[in-house]
Amino acid sequence: MAHCIIPEAEEILDKEYPVLDHGFVRLVDYLGGDDRIVQAARVSYGKGTKTVRQNKGLIRYLLMHEHMSPFEQVIFTFHIKMPIFVARQWVRHRTARMNEISGRYSVMENEFYLPARGDVSYQSASNRQGRSDEELPEELTQRVLHLLKQSYEQVYTGYSALIDENISREIARINLPLSLYTQMYWQIDLRNLLHFIKLRGDVHAQKEIRLYADVLKDIVKKVTPFAWEAFEEFQLYAVKLSRTQVQKLATSLQKTDPALLKELGIDDEPNKAT
């Protein structure tokens, strides 16, 4: 299997993409690209005699029919700096390998996430996990940011005092808040990276992690443009229907557009539609 070199990926290696006030995403390394997906699917050596158009078509076919194992052949390694509360959401995806900075061995830096003014919101009345769209009074916004900043300064002063007294780092760190920045090396295959982006880039995800997902999108587009285009077409912006919804759609299309019914591959007998 030939080694894949993608010029667009080479150009962004080690480039820091800033996220939030102190964070970043950096592509450290990659293994493979669109050609590797095709090679793995065909179990062949090198590019063979297939054209770019054929390769693109094969990738679209694989994603359309959810034949995802060839996408696991493409590997990304990232260096990421993020607030700890973002990292705790991040590691819920147990399909990657990671190594995070340890406060037992390292003195943590005085860097805390302070939200932008427009991101300070009331709790949503309809979504227990989300923020309200209602705008906060400016005075309240300033007070919230002041209280956050004040608490960061106080807790880091205490942490530094313990370090200066030679208290063990594993004890000194325990009062540090979720807003503290952490760093990790994160390695993941393309199949699971696409799944991560679909979930964490969704409008219902917390805004802070969505901003990281947006950067990951841009990097994936450069390394595997054909795969990303097919992912957008068949998964990211596709719609999944329940059996009942399919049956209702089939009943409607029988009357209005039977040709489209056939194109969509839906059984023309709605009670049998799945």
Secondary structure, DSSP 8 states (H G I E B T S, - for coil): ------HHHHHHTT-EEEETTTEEEEEEEEE--HHHHHHHHHT-SSSTT--HHHHHHHHHHHHHTT--GGGGG-EEEEEEEEEHHHHHHHTT--SSEEEE--TTTS---S-B----GGG---B-SS-TTSB-SS---HHHHHHHHHHHHHHHHHHHHHHHHHHHTT--HHHHGGG--TTBEEEEEEEEEHHHHHHHHHHHTSTTS-HHHHHHHHHHHHHHHHH-HHHHHHHIIIIIS-----HHHHHHHHHHHHHH-HHHHHHTT--SSGGG--
